[in-house]
Amino acid sequence: MRLHRLDITAFGPFGGSQSVDFDALSAAGLFLLHGPTGAGKTSVLDAVCYALYGTVPGARQSGSGKGMNLRSDHAEPGTRAEIRLDLTVAGRRLEVTRQPAWERPKLRGKGTTVDKAQTWLREYDSTTGTWKDLSRSHDEVGREFEQLLGMSREQFCQVVLLPQGDFARFLRADAEARGRLLGRLFDTQRFADVEKRLADRRRATEARVREGDAALLADAHRMQQESGDAMELPELAPGDPGLAEAVLGAAAVARATARERLTIAHLRLGAAESAHTEARRALDAVRELARLQSRFAEARQRAERLQQHSGAHREAQERMERSRKAEAVAPALELREVAEEEHRRAAAAEARARGTLPDSHADAGASGLAAAARRAAEELGGLDAARRAEQKLVQLAEERDGLDRQERADEEVLREAEAWLDGWDGARAALQARVDSAQEAATRAEQLAVRREPMGKRLTAARTRDALAADLEDAQRRARACEQQALAARAHWLDLKEQRLTGIAAELAAHLTDGEPCTVCGATEHPAPARKIAGHVDRETEERAHRTSQEADRRHAEAERRLGVVREALAAATAEAGDTPTAQLEAQAEELDQEYARARREASALHAAHEELRRAEREREQRLADRQQAAVRAASRLTRRDTLEREQAQLEAELTQARGTAGSVAARAAQLERRVALLTDAADAARTAEDTAQRLKDADARLADAAYRAGFDTPQAAAAALLDPAAHRELQHRLDAWQSEEAAVRTVLAEGDTAAAAQQPPADLATAERTAAEAERRLRAAASARDAAARCCTELDRLSARATAAVRRLAPLREEYDRVARLAALTAGTSADNERKMRLESYVLAARLEQVAAAATARLQRMSSGRYTLVHSDDRSGRGRSGLGLHVVDAWTGRERDTATLSGGETFFASLALALGLADVVTDEAGGVRLDTLFIDEGFGSLDDQTLDEVLDVLDSLRERDRSVGIVSHVPDLRRRIHAQLEVVKGRTGSVLRQRGV
C-alpha cells in the first residue's frame, strides 16, 4: 500500500481545506510530521484511517458518535467535513472520498437537520486514463479495503500507524494482555473456537454416553423388577467400565430362570383345567335338579293363590260389563261438563266487568253497553289535536329554559372576558420584560463564550509557564554543575598531560635496548638513560582522564541542550500567558465561568418566555372573540323570546277547553280510553254469558235421553258406572293376568320331568357351587401364574435384546468420547501429554510471538549496538499454564531478563523494533500485501544522540524495501536530522499543513 495524496476539509482541528503530497514526502524515504501539542498531528493519521475504514483509530472513535463530532469546530457553518485519499494497493490505483454525517442548517426556517454519511470509491483505468466509479456504500467500501489490505482496522492501526505507547505497554504487559493484542492482530479466534468446539463436543458426547448408560441401567432395573429374585444386579452407576458386561450377564441368568418357571406353570395349568371341567359338570347337574324342584313347588303355590282370589275375579268381570254399557253415555256427559264450565266462566267474567262500571250502567244489557262504548270512543278521537298542542307547549317551555341557561352562560363568559382583558396590558408588559431579560442573557452568554476559550488557553499557558519556570531553575542548576564538572575534568586532564610530557624522557628510555637505535636521537649506545621519578603519569592514566573530560563535556552539552528546550518552551508559554499571576488568571477564569453559567441559566428561560407570551396573545384573541359572540347571541335571544311567549299564550287557551276537568289532555284521554275499554269488555262479557246459558240447557236434554237408552235410571247412575281410561286399563290387565296365570299353572303341573324331580331328595346346590368356585379359583391362579411367567419371559427377552443393541450402539460412542476427551484436554492444556499446560490458541500465539521476536531482534541489535536481543519465553506463569513471555538478552552481562527492566529510552527503541517486526509478520500473515508507507507516533524524545542516530539508521534502512516512514514527533533535534517535513501549524482559526524540504 502506497499513499499518494490526502485532502482534508473541515476535519478535526483543520477548519479549511488542506492537502498532503505523500509522493513528495516519500521520495526522501524518511519524513517528519511535527507541530506543537494539540495542533493535529495525530488527526492526519486519523484522516487516513477514516478514509480507509470509515472510523477513526482506538479510543478516539468512542467520542465520535456517528461521525458528527469529526467535523471541525473551526469550519464555516455551511462547510461539510470531507476526506479524500489517493493510494495504490494490491496494484490498483484507488481514490476514496468520505463525508461524515453532520448537522447542517435547514434550507428553510430555523434549526438544523442531519445529513447521512456519504462515501465514494473510484479506480483509475490506466488504459483509458479516466476514473471509474466502483461503489457508494459506506460499509461496502470499508470491507473492500479490509479485503485488499488483508487487515482489519485494529490490525492496520497496529501495523501501519505504529502506536509506540501501545508497544511499550506490550513490552511490560503480562501474558494475558499480550494474548489479547496478538489474538486481534493474527485473528486466532478460530483456534479458540476449535478449543470451544472440542470442549462442547466432549460434553455432548459424555452426555450421550451417560444417557446411554442411564438407559441401559434403567433397562437392567426393569429386568430385575420383572424377574423378581432371579436376577442379582450389583451396585452400578452410569459411566462404570463393567456396566455393560454386568447387565448382559445378569440378564442371561434371569432369562434361563424365567423359562424354567414358565414350564412349571404350564404343567400346573393343565391339572387345574381338568379339575375345573369336572366340577362344572357336577354343578350343572345339581342346578338342573334344583330348578325342576323349585318350578314344581312354585306352580303348586300359584294354584293355591288363584283359588283364594276367585271371588274378586268374578266382581271384576261384572264391573267391566257395566262399564261397557256406560261408554254409550260418555259423549253426552262430556258435552254437558264442557257447557257447564263455559257458562260458569262467562258468568264470572260478566260479574267482574259490571263491577267496574258506574251505577248508571249496572242494569244495561249487552246492546246498551256497546252503544255507550261507541259514544266514548268518538269523544276520544277528538283529542288528537289537543295532544299535539300540548307537546308543542312543552317544547316551547324547554326552548325558553334553554335560552335562559344560555343567557346565564353568556353573562359568565362576558364577566370573565372583561375581567381578563382589564389586566391584559400589565400581564403583557410583564411577559415582554421576561422575554427581553432572557434575550439579553442569551446575548451576554454568547459574548462570554467567546471570551472563555482565550481565557482558558491563557490560564493553561500560565500554569505551563509556572511549571517551566521551576524546570528552568533546575535545568540551570544542572547546567552550571555540569559546566563546573567539565572544567574540573578538563583541568585535571591537562595537568596529567603536562606531568606526562615532563617525564616523557623516562617513558621513552624504558623502551631502550643496547645495540638498538634510539627513536629520538638514533644512537645505539645509551650511557645514561633517564629514570622515572615518583608520581610519573603514564599514557593509560592520561587517556582515562581524557575520556572522563570528554564525558563531562558531553553531559554539559546535553544539559545546555535541555536548558535551551526549557527556555524556548518557557518563552512560548510566557508570550501566550503574559505576566499576569496564575492565581489572578484563575480567579478571572472562575469569575468568567460563573458569569457565563448565570447567563446560560437566565437565557434558558427565553424559549419558555416566548411560548408563554404567544399563549397569552392567543388567549386574548380568544377572549375578544368570545365577548363578541356572546353579544350577538344576546340580541338573537330577545327576538326569539317574544315569539315564544305569543305561541305559548295561544296554545294555553286551546288546551284549557280540551282538558275540561282533567289536569291535562293526556289525563283526559286516559279517562276516555279507560271508559271505552270497560264498556267494551262489559258488553262482550254479557253476550258470552247469554250464549253459554243456552248451550248448557241443550246439553242437559241430550244427556237424559242417552242414559235412558243405555238402561240407566238416571244420568248420575251412568256416570258412576263409567270408568276412566286408567281404571279401565287396570281392570282389563287384572282379568288378562288371571287367565294367563291359570293357564301357566296347569301347564307346569302337567310336565313329566318336573313331577319326577319333585319325587327326588332336595338338591345340595351350595356344596356343588363351593366345589366349582374352588376349582375355578385354582384355574385362574394357574393361568395367572402361566401368563405372568410368559410375560416375564417375553419382557426379559425384549429388554435383553434392547440392552444388547444399546451396548452395541454405545461401543463406538464410547470410543468417540475417549478420542474427543483426549483432544479436548490436549487443546485446553489440562492433559498430562501437554507438559507445559498450553492452550491451543496460546500455542499458536506463542509461535507468532516467536516470529515477531526474531523479526524485531534484527533491528533491535542495530539500535542497541548489538547489546539487546528479544527472545520468546514459554515458561509457566500463573495456575500452572505456560504464558506468552517476552525477555531481553543483555549481551554485556550475558543474562536474560524481563523487558519491564528496560529504561525509558531502551523501552522506546525496543518497542519500536517490536512494532516493526510485528508489522513484517502481520504483513506476511495478511497475504504479503506491500506496506510502502508507515507512520511512527512519538517516543523519540527519550533517546540520546547516539541511540537516535542508530534508530534513524534502522528506519532509513527500510527504504531498501522501497518503504517510506513518517515519524510523528515534536522533538526539535529531528527537524535538523530529517529534511522532508510535514508541519502542522496551530492557529485560532484552525490548524494548517505545510510541507518543507520536498
Sequence and secondary structure as in RCSB ss.txt:
>XXXX:A:sequence
MRLHRLDITAFGPFGGSQSVDFDALSAAGLFLLHGPTGAGKTSVLDAVCYALYGTVPGARQSGSGKGMNLRSDHA
EPGTRAEIRLDLTVAGRRLEVTRQPAWERPKLRGKGTTVDKAQTWLREYDSTTGTWKDLSRSHDEVGREFEQLLG
MSREQFCQVVLLPQGDFARFLRADAEARGRLLGRLFDTQRFADVEKRLADRRRATEARVREGDAALLADAHRMQQ
ESGDAMELPELAPGDPGLAEAVLGAAAVARATARERLTIAHLRLGAAESAHTEARRALDAVRELARLQSRFAEAR
QRAERLQQHSGAHREAQERMERSRKAEAVAPALELREVAEEEHRRAAAAEARARGTLPDSHADAGASGLAAAARR
AAEELGGLDAARRAEQKLVQLAEERDGLDRQERADEEVLREAEAWLDGWDGARAALQARVDSAQEAATRAEQLAV
RREPMGKRLTAARTRDALAADLEDAQRRARACEQQALAARAHWLDLKEQRLTGIAAELAAHLTDGEPCTVCGATE
HPAPARKIAGHVDRETEERAHRTSQEADRRHAEAERRLGVVREALAAATAEAGDTPTAQLEAQAEELDQEYARAR
REASALHAAHEELRRAEREREQRLADRQQAAVRAASRLTRRDTLEREQAQLEAELTQARGTAGSVAARAAQLERR
VALLTDAADAARTAEDTAQRLKDADARLADAAYRAGFDTPQAAAAALLDPAAHRELQHRLDAWQSEEAAVRTVLA
EGDTAAAAQQPPADLATAERTAAEAERRLRAAASARDAAARCCTELDRLSARATAAVRRLAPLREEYDRVARLAA
LTAGTSADNERKMRLESYVLAARLEQVAAAATARLQRMSSGRYTLVHSDDRSGRGRSGLGLHVVDAWTGRERDTA
TLSGGETFFASLALALGLADVVTDEAGGVRLDTLFIDEGFGSLDDQTLDEVLDVLDSLRERDRSVGIVSHVPDLR
RRIHAQLEVVKGRTGSVLRQRGV
>XXXX:A:secstr
 EEEEEEEEEETTEEEEEEEEHHHHHTTSEEEEE STTSSHHHHHHHHHHHHHSS SGGGGGGSTTTGGGB TTS
 TT   EEEEEEEETTEEEEEEEE  EEEE SSSSSEEEE  EEEEEEEETTTTEEEEEE  HHHHHHHHHHHHT
  HHHHHHHTEEEHHHHHHHHH  HHHHHHHHHHHHTTHHHHHHHHHHHHHHHHHHHHHHHHHHHHHHHHHHHHH
HHGGG       TT TTHHHHHHHHHHHHHHHHHHHHHHHHHHHHHHHHHHHHHHHHHHHHHHHHHHHHHHHHHH
HHHHHHHHTHHHHHHHHHHHHHHHHHTTTHHHHHHHHHHHHHHHHHHHHHHHHHHTS GGGTT  HHHHHHHHHH
HHHHHHTTHHHHHHHHHHHHHHHHHHHHHHHHHHHHHHHHHHHHHHHTHHHHHHHHHHHHHHHHHHHHHHHHHHH
HHHHHHHHHHHHHHHHHHHHHHHHHHHHHHHHHHHHHHHHHHHHHHHHHHHHTHHHHHHTT  TTS  TTT  S 
 SS     TT   HHHHHHHHHHHHHHHHHHHHHHHHHHHHHHHHHHHHHHH SS HHHHHHHHHHHHHHHHHHH
HHHTTHHHHHHHHHHHHHHHHHHHHHHHHHHHHHHHHHHHHHHHHHHHHHHHHHHHHHHTTSSSHHHHHHHHHHH
HHHHHHHHHHHHHHHHHHHHHHHHHHHHHHHHHHHT SSHHHHHHH   HHHHHHHHHHHHHHHHHHHHHHHHHT
 HHHHHHHTS    HHHHHHHHHHHHHHHHHHHHHHHHHHHHHHHHHHHHHHHHHHHHHHHHHHHHHHHHHHHHH
HHHT STT TT   HHHHHHHHHHHHHHHHHHHHHHHHTTT EEEEEE  B STT B  EEEEEETTTTEEEEGG
GS HHHHHHHHHHHHHHHHHHHHHHTTS    EEEEES GGG  HHHHHHHHHHHHHGGGGT EEEEE   HHHH
HH  SEEEEE  TT  EEEEE  
